[in-house]
């Protein structure tokens, strides 16, 4: 018996073993989806690493390949088995080859031999018989792969007999729905003959089968790469360039040829949608001039075409943060704006087809990441009104509803768009969404939009009466991070209104918000992100600071909360820099009360703040300076900070390119200068010219802090001079 070695991608083995394979797995790569954007020296040759290869025995004698998992065999070599034992082990394993008999193997082998016959009549007859076999069953496909059946069929795809080609393609198409078969087709490079069929064959039925097979192959990363390297994108785009008179026609009014043309076009758009998961394919797609076809394709009366094209556009516009210097989708967004395609996409938001509205919302959301031009487009084409209609239409479709209300929130960040939203029907609808039952994200973005509407003074009375009490209720009932984050932001803004603050006080709002900060028992500290997202904790800290600043408490809001103040100090050891910046701001505010300041000093705030001074984070540097200045007002804290080399690091802050940092440095120096020795250090390090410039700052706090620091330095210098004179006289 002769054996030959055959290479297969390692994941093909799952199929050969009769084990199900996840559909989203792809062969031969440990890289991420967009990994094929990296340059390769010889892109035309696709190879597998040794780790991605596995060798198995392909039996060319009457025996079939061994599909029994290694764990089911004993420790002895299979060479020691008798022929009968091997037959039983391979073919009569009830868990792997259910329904297969030895005759199945004999029949398949005979059919493949007949297909190889040079007589087209016999080949066609064998193909017709093969179609009647169990080609969709896993065990049969295992046997088909083992006997190199696909190699035989792919050779038929390159023959001149159209009937043989069509029947062979029907078999390949049916079997290509399974992952293992897709891997095998990629290995045998079935892509080239399939693309040639699209280019040279006139039979639309054959073309349609080839395109659907390519769409199945394109589910794999390797398949997408092979299609791109074979020049498939340009050919597929050609298949979609149908007559502009065909697309406005309904299928019932078309002749058979036009129906076939539309069917092929829809299938080709599905291939492109799969290919656009690769950034290189996106770039090549737009270079073919595909964008020029978009308008007429989107104007089609065929919903399948519109959905497929919108899915493709949404995929191309999607921002991929993990990809450095991603420029392709930015160019696509510009083209969508310049060619007035966004006008069509906005109208799809109120389409009767849910999937089309969903993809339209995804695409428009991506536009907000690019430039401010999207706001002008929304205003020009009545996009705000369309978004509101879409919210009403899809309020029971939670996934679409989340996308649409996110659009409304993003739009509310722009003044002119917000003026459109300020109408009573929209505000009332948003207030109703605060009790939305299907998805908490809808509640979160409804709160976020209402929070932006607080900027309108005419709406504050209504929001105070109807929205603020519901915000406080959500603090008690909601566990969703997005909801809590936006509720805290909304309450922080509402605290600027004295009447709203009375409502917050009556509900003990300050404590309700404060308990959202993590309890920093040592065991819980590293795990707090399991309960709340960082943005929630940041919003909580900022909200607390705004409440204290806006209400000007006569009494300390943290009075008697000793452990809570200590926990707040411990938050300064966290690794999230944005979070640390918000905590420093809160510490700066509550340090106004000497009682809190004493507790924080005892809890180790000097050491914690000193450890943060080496940061490069802009907001953290700015807020750290404020906290440093406040914490120096008690005891010998200023001296303790100087022992941590704080002043030496602050000189670097004065050279920062960020104004917000430079303006806050005098606040830190003002507190540190309360200690005479620090004054000497401040003068020695050359801070005085910087402080003299800050006296003329437009920020009154900065100017006053600079004046105070210079005054302390002069007093210290005068005292030192007097001391030196006294020493000389003695």
C-alpha positions as CSV (number, residue, x, y, z in Angstrom):
1,X,0.0,0.0,0.0
2,X,1.4,3.3,-1.0
3,X,1.0,6.4,1.1
4,X,1.6,10.0,0.2
5,X,2.1,13.1,2.4
6,X,-0.5,15.9,2.0
7,X,-0.4,19.3,3.6
8,X,-3.6,20.8,5.0
9,X,-4.2,23.9,7.2
10,X,-4.3,22.8,10.8
11,X,-7.9,23.8,11.2
12,X,-9.0,21.5,8.4
13,X,-8.2,18.7,10.8
14,X,-11.3,19.6,12.8
15,X,-13.4,18.6,9.8
16,X,-11.4,15.5,9.2
17,X,-11.9,14.5,12.8
18,X,-15.6,15.0,12.6
19,X,-15.4,17.8,15.1
20,X,-17.4,21.0,14.7
21,X,-15.4,24.1,14.0
22,X,-16.4,27.7,15.0
23,X,-17.4,29.6,11.9
24,X,-15.4,32.7,12.8
25,X,-12.0,30.9,13.0
26,X,-9.6,31.6,10.1
27,X,-6.6,29.6,9.1
28,X,-2.9,30.3,9.1
29,X,-2.8,33.5,11.1
30,X,-2.5,34.6,14.7
31,X,-2.9,38.2,13.6
32,X,-6.1,40.3,13.8
33,X,-8.5,40.9,11.1
34,X,-6.7,43.9,9.5
35,X,-3.4,42.2,9.8
36,X,-3.3,41.7,6.0
37,X,-2.7,45.4,5.7
38,X,1.0,44.9,6.7
39,X,3.4,44.9,3.8
40,X,4.7,41.5,2.6
41,X,7.8,41.1,0.5
42,X,6.1,38.7,-2.0
43,X,2.4,39.1,-1.7
44,X,1.6,37.0,-4.7
45,X,2.8,33.9,-2.8
46,X,0.7,32.8,0.1
47,X,2.4,30.3,2.4
48,X,1.7,28.7,5.8
49,X,4.1,28.7,8.7
50,X,5.3,25.3,9.9
51,X,3.1,25.7,13.0
52,X,0.1,26.1,10.8
53,X,0.7,22.9,8.8
54,X,-0.2,19.4,9.7
55,X,0.6,16.2,7.9
56,X,-1.8,13.3,7.5
57,X,-1.8,10.1,5.5
58,X,-3.8,10.2,2.3
59,X,-4.7,6.6,1.4
60,X,-4.7,5.9,-2.3
61,X,-5.5,2.2,-1.9
62,X,-9.1,1.0,-1.1
63,X,-8.7,2.1,2.5
64,X,-10.0,5.5,3.6
65,X,-8.2,8.2,5.8
66,X,-8.2,7.6,9.5
67,X,-10.6,10.1,11.1
68,X,-10.4,8.8,14.6
69,X,-9.1,11.3,17.2
70,X,-5.7,10.3,18.7
71,X,-7.3,10.0,22.2
72,X,-9.5,7.2,21.0
73,X,-6.6,5.0,19.9
74,X,-4.3,3.1,22.1
75,X,-0.6,3.8,22.5
76,X,0.5,1.3,19.9
77,X,1.4,2.3,16.3
78,X,-1.3,2.0,13.7
79,X,1.2,0.1,11.6
80,X,0.7,-2.9,14.0
81,X,-3.0,-3.1,13.2
82,X,-4.3,-5.7,10.8
83,X,-6.2,-4.5,7.8
84,X,-9.5,-5.6,9.3
85,X,-8.8,-3.8,12.5
86,X,-8.0,-0.6,10.6
87,X,-11.2,-0.9,8.6
88,X,-13.3,-1.3,11.7
89,X,-11.5,1.5,13.6
90,X,-11.9,3.9,10.7
91,X,-15.2,3.2,9.2
92,X,-17.4,1.7,11.9
93,X,-16.8,4.3,14.6
94,X,-20.4,5.3,15.4
95,X,-19.5,8.7,16.7
96,X,-17.5,9.8,13.6
97,X,-18.9,8.1,10.6
98,X,-22.5,7.6,11.3
99,X,-24.4,6.6,8.2
100,X,-21.3,5.7,6.1
101,X,-20.7,2.3,4.8
102,X,-17.7,0.8,3.0
103,X,-19.7,1.0,-0.2
104,X,-19.9,4.8,0.1
105,X,-16.1,4.9,-0.2
106,X,-16.1,2.6,-3.2
107,X,-18.9,4.6,-4.9
108,X,-17.1,7.9,-4.4
109,X,-13.8,6.6,-5.6
110,X,-15.5,5.1,-8.8
111,X,-17.3,8.4,-9.5
112,X,-14.1,10.5,-9.1
113,X,-12.4,8.2,-11.6
114,X,-15.3,8.6,-14.1
115,X,-15.2,12.3,-13.7
116,X,-11.5,12.3,-14.8
117,X,-12.6,10.5,-18.0
118,X,-11.8,12.5,-21.2
119,X,-15.3,11.7,-22.5
120,X,-17.5,14.8,-21.6
121,X,-20.6,12.6,-21.6
122,X,-19.3,10.2,-19.0
123,X,-17.9,13.0,-17.0
124,X,-21.3,14.8,-16.9
125,X,-23.1,11.6,-16.0
126,X,-20.7,11.0,-13.1
127,X,-21.1,14.6,-11.9
128,X,-24.9,14.2,-11.9
129,X,-24.6,11.0,-9.9
130,X,-22.2,12.7,-7.5
131,X,-24.8,15.5,-6.8
132,X,-27.2,12.8,-5.6
133,X,-24.7,11.6,-3.0
134,X,-24.6,12.8,0.7
135,X,-22.3,15.8,-0.2
136,X,-23.6,18.0,2.7
137,X,-22.9,15.4,5.4
138,X,-19.7,15.9,7.4
139,X,-18.4,12.3,7.3
140,X,-18.9,12.2,3.5
141,X,-17.0,15.5,3.1
142,X,-14.2,14.1,5.2
143,X,-13.9,11.2,2.7
144,X,-14.2,13.6,-0.2
145,X,-11.3,15.6,1.0
146,X,-9.2,12.5,1.7
147,X,-9.6,11.3,-1.9
148,X,-8.7,14.7,-3.3
149,X,-12.2,15.2,-4.7
150,X,-11.9,19.0,-4.9
151,X,-8.8,18.9,-7.0
152,X,-10.7,16.9,-9.5
153,X,-13.7,19.3,-9.5
154,X,-11.5,22.4,-9.7
155,X,-9.9,20.9,-12.9
156,X,-13.4,20.6,-14.3
157,X,-14.0,24.3,-13.7
158,X,-11.2,25.1,-16.2
159,X,-12.6,22.9,-19.0
160,X,-14.4,24.0,-22.1
161,X,-17.6,22.1,-21.5
162,X,-20.1,24.4,-19.9
163,X,-22.5,21.6,-18.8
164,X,-19.7,19.8,-16.9
165,X,-18.5,23.1,-15.5
166,X,-21.9,24.0,-14.2
167,X,-22.5,20.6,-12.5
168,X,-19.1,20.6,-10.9
169,X,-19.7,24.1,-9.7
170,X,-23.0,23.2,-8.1
171,X,-21.2,20.5,-6.0
172,X,-18.4,22.9,-5.0
173,X,-20.9,25.6,-4.2
174,X,-23.1,23.4,-2.0
175,X,-20.1,22.1,0.0
176,X,-18.4,25.5,0.3
177,X,-20.9,26.5,3.0
178,X,-18.8,24.7,5.6
179,X,-15.6,26.0,7.2
180,X,-13.4,23.0,6.5
181,X,-14.3,23.0,2.8
182,X,-13.6,26.7,2.5
183,X,-10.1,26.0,3.9
184,X,-9.5,23.2,1.4
185,X,-10.7,25.5,-1.5
186,X,-8.2,28.2,-0.4
187,X,-5.4,25.6,-0.2
188,X,-6.2,24.4,-3.7
189,X,-6.4,28.0,-5.0
190,X,-9.9,27.6,-6.3
191,X,-10.2,31.4,-6.4
192,X,-8.5,31.8,-9.8
193,X,-10.9,29.6,-11.8
194,X,-13.9,31.1,-10.1
195,X,-12.8,34.6,-10.9
196,X,-12.1,33.5,-14.5
197,X,-15.7,32.2,-14.7
198,X,-17.0,35.7,-13.8
199,X,-14.8,37.3,-16.4
200,X,-15.2,35.0,-19.4
201,X,-18.3,32.8,-19.0
202,X,-21.6,34.2,-20.4
203,X,-23.9,31.8,-18.6
204,X,-25.4,33.8,-15.7
205,X,-26.4,30.8,-13.7
206,X,-22.8,29.6,-13.7
207,X,-21.6,33.1,-12.8
208,X,-24.0,33.3,-9.9
209,X,-22.8,29.9,-8.6
210,X,-19.2,31.1,-8.9
211,X,-19.9,34.4,-7.1
212,X,-21.8,32.7,-4.2
213,X,-18.9,30.3,-3.8
214,X,-16.4,33.2,-3.7
215,X,-18.7,34.8,-1.1
216,X,-18.3,31.7,1.1
217,X,-14.5,31.6,0.6
218,X,-14.3,35.3,1.5
219,X,-15.4,34.5,5.0
220,X,-11.8,33.4,5.6
221,X,-9.0,35.9,5.9
222,X,-6.9,33.8,3.5
223,X,-9.8,33.7,1.1
224,X,-10.1,37.5,1.0
225,X,-6.4,37.8,0.4
226,X,-6.4,35.3,-2.4
227,X,-9.3,37.2,-4.1
228,X,-7.5,40.5,-3.8
229,X,-4.2,39.1,-5.1
230,X,-6.0,37.5,-8.0
231,X,-7.4,40.8,-9.2
232,X,-10.9,39.8,-8.1
233,X,-12.0,43.2,-6.8
234,X,-11.8,45.0,-10.1
235,X,-13.7,42.1,-11.9
236,X,-16.4,42.0,-9.2
237,X,-16.9,45.7,-9.5
238,X,-17.4,45.2,-13.3
239,X,-20.1,42.7,-12.6
240,X,-21.9,45.4,-10.5
241,X,-21.8,48.1,-13.1
242,X,-25.2,47.3,-14.6
243,X,-27.4,49.5,-16.7
244,X,-28.9,52.5,-14.9
245,X,-32.2,51.5,-16.5
246,X,-32.3,48.2,-14.7
247,X,-32.0,49.2,-11.1
248,X,-35.3,51.3,-10.9
249,X,-37.3,48.3,-12.3
250,X,-39.1,45.8,-10.1
251,X,-38.3,42.2,-10.6
252,X,-41.8,41.5,-11.9
253,X,-41.2,43.9,-14.7
254,X,-37.9,42.5,-15.8
255,X,-37.0,39.9,-18.3
256,X,-35.1,36.8,-17.4
257,X,-31.7,38.3,-18.3
258,X,-32.2,41.4,-16.2
259,X,-33.3,39.3,-13.2
260,X,-30.1,37.2,-13.5
261,X,-28.1,40.4,-13.8
262,X,-29.6,41.8,-10.6
263,X,-29.1,38.5,-8.8
264,X,-25.4,38.4,-9.8
265,X,-25.0,42.0,-8.7
266,X,-26.4,41.4,-5.3
267,X,-24.2,38.4,-4.8
268,X,-21.1,40.4,-5.9
269,X,-21.9,43.1,-3.4
270,X,-21.9,40.4,-0.7
271,X,-18.4,39.4,-1.8
272,X,-17.3,43.1,-1.6
273,X,-18.8,43.4,1.9
274,X,-16.7,40.5,3.1
275,X,-13.6,41.9,1.4
276,X,-14.0,45.3,3.0
277,X,-13.1,43.7,6.4
278,X,-9.5,44.1,5.0
279,X,-8.1,47.7,4.8
280,X,-6.1,46.9,1.7
281,X,-9.2,45.6,0.0
282,X,-11.0,48.8,0.9
283,X,-8.2,50.9,-0.6
284,X,-8.2,48.9,-3.8
285,X,-12.0,49.0,-4.0
286,X,-12.2,52.8,-4.0
287,X,-9.4,53.0,-6.5
288,X,-11.5,51.1,-9.0
289,X,-14.0,53.9,-9.0
290,X,-16.7,52.0,-7.1
291,X,-17.8,55.1,-5.3
292,X,-19.1,56.4,-8.6
293,X,-21.6,53.5,-8.6
294,X,-22.8,54.1,-5.1
295,X,-25.5,56.7,-5.9
296,X,-27.3,54.6,-8.5
297,X,-27.0,51.4,-6.4
298,X,-28.5,53.1,-3.4
299,X,-31.3,54.4,-5.6
300,X,-32.2,50.9,-6.6
301,X,-35.7,49.7,-5.8
302,X,-34.3,46.3,-4.7
303,X,-34.0,46.2,-0.9
304,X,-31.4,43.4,-1.0
305,X,-29.1,45.6,-3.1
306,X,-29.5,48.6,-0.8
307,X,-28.9,46.6,2.4
308,X,-25.8,45.0,0.9
309,X,-24.3,48.3,-0.3
310,X,-25.1,50.1,3.0
311,X,-23.5,47.2,4.9
312,X,-20.4,47.6,2.7
313,X,-20.3,51.4,3.2
314,X,-20.7,51.1,7.0
315,X,-17.9,48.6,7.2
316,X,-15.6,50.9,5.2
317,X,-16.4,53.9,7.4
318,X,-15.9,52.0,10.6
319,X,-13.1,53.5,12.7
320,X,-10.5,50.9,13.9
321,X,-8.6,52.4,16.9
322,X,-6.2,49.5,16.9
323,X,-4.9,50.5,13.4
324,X,-2.3,53.2,13.4
325,X,-2.6,56.0,10.9
326,X,-5.8,54.7,9.3
327,X,-6.4,56.9,6.3
328,X,-8.6,54.8,4.0
329,X,-11.9,55.4,5.8
330,X,-11.2,59.1,6.1
331,X,-11.0,59.4,2.3
332,X,-14.2,57.4,2.0
333,X,-16.0,59.8,4.4
334,X,-14.8,62.7,2.3
335,X,-16.1,61.1,-0.9
336,X,-19.5,60.4,0.7
337,X,-19.8,64.1,1.5
338,X,-18.5,65.5,-1.8
339,X,-20.7,63.3,-3.9
340,X,-23.9,64.1,-1.9
341,X,-24.4,60.4,-1.0
342,X,-25.0,61.3,2.7
343,X,-28.3,62.9,1.7
344,X,-29.5,59.5,0.5
345,X,-28.1,57.8,3.6
346,X,-29.9,60.2,5.9
347,X,-33.3,59.3,4.3
348,X,-32.6,55.6,5.0
349,X,-32.9,56.3,8.7
350,X,-36.7,56.1,8.3
351,X,-36.7,53.2,5.9
352,X,-39.3,50.5,6.4
353,X,-36.4,48.0,6.3
354,X,-34.9,47.8,9.8
355,X,-31.5,46.5,8.6
356,X,-31.2,49.4,6.1
357,X,-31.9,52.0,8.8
358,X,-29.4,50.3,11.1
359,X,-26.6,50.5,8.6
360,X,-27.5,54.1,7.7
361,X,-27.2,55.0,11.4
362,X,-23.9,53.3,11.8
363,X,-22.5,55.1,8.8
364,X,-23.6,58.6,9.9
365,X,-22.2,57.9,13.4
366,X,-18.8,57.3,11.9
367,X,-19.0,60.7,10.2
368,X,-18.9,62.5,13.6
369,X,-15.3,61.3,14.0
370,X,-14.1,63.1,10.9
371,X,-15.0,66.8,11.0
372,X,-17.7,69.3,11.9
373,X,-19.1,69.2,8.3
374,X,-21.6,66.5,9.3
375,X,-23.5,69.0,11.4
376,X,-24.0,71.3,8.4
377,X,-25.1,68.3,6.3
378,X,-27.7,67.3,8.9
379,X,-29.1,70.8,9.1
380,X,-29.1,71.2,5.3
381,X,-31.0,68.0,4.6
382,X,-33.3,68.2,7.7
383,X,-31.4,65.4,9.3
384,X,-32.4,66.3,12.9
385,X,-36.1,65.9,12.0
386,X,-35.3,62.6,10.3
387,X,-33.5,61.3,13.4
388,X,-36.5,62.2,15.6
389,X,-38.8,60.4,13.2
390,X,-36.5,57.4,13.2
391,X,-36.6,57.3,17.1
392,X,-40.4,57.2,17.0
393,X,-40.5,54.6,14.3
394,X,-37.9,52.2,15.9
395,X,-38.6,52.7,19.6
396,X,-39.4,49.0,19.9
397,X,-36.4,47.9,17.9
398,X,-33.8,48.3,20.7
399,X,-30.6,47.8,18.6
400,X,-31.6,50.5,16.0
401,X,-33.0,52.7,18.8
402,X,-29.6,52.7,20.5
403,X,-27.9,53.9,17.3
404,X,-30.4,56.5,16.5
405,X,-30.5,58.1,19.9
406,X,-26.7,58.1,19.9
407,X,-27.0,60.1,16.7
408,X,-29.3,62.5,18.5
409,X,-26.9,62.9,21.4
410,X,-23.9,63.5,19.1
411,X,-26.0,66.1,17.2
412,X,-26.9,67.9,20.5
413,X,-23.3,68.8,21.1
414,X,-23.6,71.3,18.2
415,X,-25.4,74.6,19.1
416,X,-27.5,74.9,15.9
417,X,-28.5,71.2,16.0
418,X,-29.4,71.5,19.6
419,X,-31.7,74.4,18.8
420,X,-33.7,72.0,16.6
421,X,-33.9,69.4,19.4
422,X,-35.2,71.9,21.9
423,X,-38.8,71.6,20.6
424,X,-41.3,70.3,23.1
425,X,-42.3,67.1,21.3
426,X,-38.7,65.9,21.2
427,X,-38.0,66.9,24.9
428,X,-41.2,65.1,26.0
429,X,-40.2,62.0,24.0
430,X,-36.7,62.0,25.6
431,X,-38.3,62.4,29.1
432,X,-40.4,59.3,28.3
433,X,-37.3,57.3,27.4
434,X,-35.9,57.7,30.9
435,X,-38.1,54.6,31.7
436,X,-37.2,52.7,28.6
437,X,-37.5,49.0,29.3
438,X,-35.6,47.2,26.5
439,X,-32.0,48.6,26.6
440,X,-30.3,50.7,29.3
441,X,-28.1,52.4,26.7
442,X,-31.2,54.2,25.4
443,X,-31.8,55.6,28.9
444,X,-28.1,56.6,29.1
445,X,-28.1,58.5,25.8
446,X,-31.5,60.1,26.6
447,X,-30.0,61.5,29.8
448,X,-26.9,62.6,27.9
449,X,-29.1,64.5,25.4
450,X,-31.2,66.1,28.1
451,X,-28.0,67.1,29.9
452,X,-26.9,69.0,26.8
453,X,-30.4,70.7,26.6
454,X,-29.7,72.1,30.1
455,X,-27.7,74.7,28.3
456,X,-30.9,76.2,27.1
457,X,-32.2,78.5,29.8
458,X,-35.8,78.3,28.5
459,X,-35.8,74.5,29.2
460,X,-34.3,74.6,32.6
461,X,-37.6,75.0,34.4
462,X,-39.1,72.0,32.6
463,X,-36.0,69.8,33.1
464,X,-35.8,70.8,36.8
465,X,-39.4,69.7,37.4
466,X,-39.5,66.6,35.3
467,X,-35.9,65.4,34.7
468,X,-33.9,66.0,37.9
469,X,-36.2,63.8,40.1
470,X,-35.9,60.9,37.5
471,X,-32.1,61.3,37.5
472,X,-32.1,60.8,41.3
473,X,-34.3,57.8,40.9
474,X,-31.9,56.3,38.4
475,X,-29.1,56.7,41.0
476,X,-31.0,54.4,43.2
477,X,-32.2,51.8,40.7
478,X,-29.7,51.6,37.8
479,X,-26.6,49.5,37.7
480,X,-25.6,50.3,34.2
481,X,-22.3,52.2,33.9
482,X,-23.4,54.3,30.9
483,X,-26.6,55.4,32.7
484,X,-24.8,56.3,35.9
485,X,-22.1,58.3,34.1
486,X,-24.5,60.5,32.2
487,X,-26.8,60.9,35.2
488,X,-23.8,62.2,37.2
489,X,-22.9,64.6,34.4
490,X,-26.5,65.8,34.2
491,X,-26.8,66.4,38.0
492,X,-23.5,68.2,38.0
493,X,-24.8,70.7,35.5
494,X,-28.1,70.9,37.2
495,X,-26.3,71.8,40.5
496,X,-25.6,75.3,39.1
497,X,-29.4,76.0,39.6
498,X,-30.2,76.7,43.2
499,X,-33.7,75.3,43.0
500,X,-32.4,72.1,41.4
501,X,-29.8,71.9,44.2
502,X,-32.6,72.0,46.7
503,X,-34.2,68.9,45.1
504,X,-30.8,67.2,45.1
505,X,-30.3,68.0,48.8
506,X,-33.7,66.8,49.8
507,X,-32.9,63.4,48.2
508,X,-29.5,63.3,49.8
509,X,-28.0,63.4,46.3
510,X,-24.5,64.2,47.4
511,X,-24.2,61.0,49.4
512,X,-26.0,58.9,46.7
513,X,-23.4,60.1,44.2
514,X,-20.4,59.7,46.6
515,X,-21.1,56.1,47.3
516,X,-20.7,55.4,43.6
517,X,-16.9,55.9,44.2
518,X,-15.3,52.5,44.8
519,X,-14.8,51.4,48.4
520,X,-11.1,51.0,48.5
521,X,-10.6,48.0,50.7
522,X,-7.4,46.4,49.6
523,X,-9.2,43.3,48.2
524,X,-11.6,45.4,46.1
525,X,-9.4,48.1,44.8
526,X,-7.9,46.1,41.9
527,X,-11.3,44.8,40.9
528,X,-13.5,48.0,41.0
529,X,-13.6,48.2,37.2
530,X,-15.6,44.9,37.2
531,X,-18.5,47.0,38.7
532,X,-18.1,50.3,37.0
533,X,-16.4,51.5,33.9
534,X,-13.6,54.2,34.4
535,X,-15.8,56.8,32.7
536,X,-18.4,56.3,35.3
537,X,-16.0,56.9,38.2
538,X,-14.6,60.0,36.4
539,X,-18.2,61.4,35.9
540,X,-18.9,60.7,39.6
541,X,-15.8,62.6,40.8
542,X,-16.5,65.5,38.4
543,X,-20.1,65.7,39.5
544,X,-19.2,65.8,43.2
545,X,-16.7,68.6,42.5
546,X,-19.3,70.6,40.6
547,X,-21.9,70.2,43.4
548,X,-19.4,71.5,46.0
549,X,-18.3,74.4,43.8
550,X,-21.8,75.4,42.7
551,X,-23.6,75.3,46.0
552,X,-20.9,76.9,48.2
553,X,-21.6,74.6,51.2
554,X,-21.7,76.4,54.5
555,X,-21.3,73.0,56.1
556,X,-18.8,70.3,55.2
557,X,-20.7,67.8,53.0
558,X,-18.2,65.1,54.1
559,X,-18.5,65.8,57.8
560,X,-18.4,62.6,59.7
561,X,-17.4,60.5,56.6
562,X,-13.8,59.8,57.8
563,X,-13.5,56.5,56.0
564,X,-14.9,58.0,52.8
565,X,-12.3,60.7,52.7
566,X,-9.5,58.2,53.3
567,X,-10.8,56.1,50.5
568,X,-10.8,59.1,48.2
569,X,-7.0,59.6,49.0
570,X,-6.4,56.0,48.2
571,X,-7.9,56.5,44.8
572,X,-4.7,58.4,43.9
573,X,-2.9,55.1,43.5
574,X,-4.9,54.0,40.5
575,X,-3.4,53.6,37.1
576,X,-6.1,55.4,35.0
577,X,-4.7,58.9,34.4
578,X,-8.0,60.5,33.4
579,X,-9.5,59.1,36.6
580,X,-6.6,60.5,38.6
581,X,-7.1,63.9,37.1
582,X,-10.8,63.9,38.2
583,X,-9.9,62.8,41.7
584,X,-7.3,65.6,42.0
585,X,-9.9,68.1,41.0
586,X,-12.3,66.7,43.7
587,X,-9.6,66.8,46.3
588,X,-8.8,70.4,45.4
589,X,-12.5,71.3,46.0
590,X,-13.1,69.4,49.3
591,X,-9.7,70.6,50.7
592,X,-11.4,73.9,51.2
593,X,-12.7,72.5,54.5
594,X,-9.8,72.2,57.0
595,X,-11.4,69.2,58.6
596,X,-11.2,67.2,55.3
597,X,-7.6,68.4,54.8
598,X,-6.4,67.1,58.1
599,X,-7.9,63.7,57.4
600,X,-6.3,63.6,53.9
601,X,-2.9,64.5,55.3
602,X,-3.1,61.7,57.9
603,X,-4.2,59.3,55.1
604,X,-1.0,59.9,53.2
605,X,-2.0,62.4,50.5
606,X,1.4,64.1,50.5
607,X,3.1,60.9,49.4
608,X,0.4,60.0,46.9
609,X,0.4,63.5,45.2
610,X,4.2,63.5,45.1
611,X,4.2,60.2,43.2
612,X,2.0,61.8,40.5
613,X,4.2,64.8,39.8
614,X,6.2,62.9,37.2
615,X,3.2,62.4,34.9
616,X,3.0,63.7,31.3
617,X,-0.8,63.7,31.3
618,X,-2.1,67.3,30.6
619,X,-5.2,67.3,32.7
620,X,-3.6,65.4,35.6
621,X,-0.7,67.9,35.7
622,X,-3.1,70.9,35.8
623,X,-5.4,69.5,38.5
624,X,-2.4,68.2,40.5
625,X,-1.1,71.7,40.7
626,X,-4.4,72.8,42.2
627,X,-4.5,70.0,44.7
628,X,-0.8,70.7,45.7
629,X,-1.6,74.3,46.4
630,X,-4.6,73.6,48.6
631,X,-3.0,70.8,50.6
632,X,-0.1,73.1,51.7
633,X,-2.4,75.2,53.8
634,X,-2.1,73.1,57.0
635,X,0.8,72.4,59.3
636,X,4.1,71.6,57.8
637,X,2.6,70.1,54.7
638,X,4.5,72.5,52.4
639,X,7.8,71.4,54.0
640,X,6.9,67.8,53.5
641,X,6.2,68.3,49.8
642,X,9.6,70.0,49.4
643,X,11.3,66.9,50.8
644,X,9.7,65.0,47.9
645,X,11.5,67.2,45.2
646,X,8.1,68.6,44.1
647,X,9.5,72.0,43.3
648,X,12.3,70.6,41.1
649,X,9.7,68.9,39.0
650,X,7.4,71.9,38.7
651,X,10.0,73.9,36.8
652,X,9.3,71.5,33.9
653,X,5.6,72.4,34.0
654,X,6.5,76.0,33.3
655,X,7.9,74.9,29.9
656,X,4.8,73.0,28.9
657,X,3.1,73.9,25.6
658,X,-0.3,73.6,27.3
659,X,-1.7,76.8,28.7
660,X,-3.8,75.0,31.3
661,X,-0.7,73.6,32.9
662,X,1.2,76.8,33.0
663,X,-1.7,78.7,34.4
664,X,-2.0,76.3,37.3
665,X,1.6,76.2,38.3
666,X,1.4,79.4,40.3
667,X,-1.5,77.8,42.3
668,X,0.9,75.1,43.5
669,X,3.8,77.5,44.1
670,X,1.6,79.8,46.1
671,X,0.9,77.0,48.6
672,X,4.4,75.7,48.7
673,X,5.8,79.3,49.3
674,X,4.1,79.2,52.7
675,X,7.4,77.6,53.9
676,X,10.4,80.0,53.9
677,X,12.8,77.3,52.8
678,X,10.6,76.6,49.8
679,X,10.8,80.3,48.9
680,X,14.6,80.0,48.7
681,X,14.3,77.0,46.5
682,X,11.7,78.7,44.2
683,X,14.1,81.7,43.7
684,X,17.1,79.5,43.2
685,X,15.4,77.4,40.5
686,X,14.5,80.5,38.5
687,X,10.7,80.7,38.9
688,X,10.6,84.4,39.5
689,X,10.5,85.5,35.8
690,X,7.7,83.0,35.1
691,X,5.7,84.3,38.1
692,X,6.1,87.9,37.0
693,X,4.6,87.0,33.6
694,X,1.7,85.2,35.3
695,X,0.8,88.4,37.2
696,X,-0.6,89.7,33.9
697,X,-2.6,86.5,33.2
698,X,-6.3,86.9,32.1
699,X,-7.1,84.2,34.7
700,X,-7.7,86.0,38.0
701,X,-6.8,82.9,40.1
702,X,-3.5,82.5,38.3
703,X,-2.6,86.2,38.7
704,X,-3.5,86.3,42.4
705,X,-1.5,83.1,43.1
706,X,1.5,84.5,41.3
707,X,1.3,87.7,43.4
708,X,1.0,85.7,46.6
709,X,4.0,83.6,45.8
710,X,6.2,86.6,44.9
711,X,5.1,88.3,48.1
712,X,6.1,85.2,50.1
713,X,9.5,85.0,48.4
714,X,10.2,88.7,49.1
715,X,9.3,88.3,52.8
716,X,11.5,85.2,53.0
717,X,14.4,87.1,51.3
718,X,14.0,90.1,53.6
719,X,13.9,87.9,56.6
720,X,17.1,86.1,55.5
721,X,18.8,89.4,54.8
722,X,17.9,90.7,58.3
723,X,19.2,87.5,59.8
724,X,22.5,87.8,57.9
725,X,22.9,91.4,59.0
726,X,22.3,90.5,62.6
727,X,24.8,87.7,62.3
728,X,27.5,90.0,61.0
729,X,26.9,92.6,63.8
730,X,27.5,89.9,66.3
